[in-house]
Structures are given as C-alpha cells and as structure tokens.
Amino acid sequence: MKFLKRGVALALLAAFALTTQPAQAYEKDKTYKITILHTNDHHGHFWRSEYGEYGLAAQKNAGGQYP
C-alpha cells in the first residue's frame, strides 16, 4: 500500500511538473528589464599580426592573404 501511495504521489508530481506553462505575451505599457551578457571582451589586444595589426583585423587575416 505504501508503494501504491508513493507511486501515485510521484505520478502526480511528475504530471504537474511536466505540464506546460501558459505562454507569456508582450504587454503594452509594461516595463521590461533585460540583461545582455557581452563576452567579446578582448579589446582588440589579444592577437597581433606581422603587419602590426591587433584584434579582429589580425584574426580575420591570420588564415588568409592580404590583397
């Protein structure tokens, strides 16, 4: 009997946990706060080319050729 009660309780818990939540829609005149995580934080000084370039310009041309 304990196993049956425990099984029913687990089944109900799983059913409630797996149900979908209602979709949240945009609300007019509501203030929304967002966080933007910026991970491109090398400031252009992590890579130097043989031409004296730093950052993304040197990285872009590291595998290619100059015109």
C-alpha angles and dihedrals in degrees: 000000000000090000091051093051091045091048093050091047091050091047091052092046091051092047092052093044094050098046115110120252118232113266115258113228130200113272120209117237093014119129113235124194121205134182120216115200109208111199100169091093104141094107090216097287105099098086131037125192127212087254093062095257121141134204127357095356090059093042093051093052097039092092098033140052131259116247 
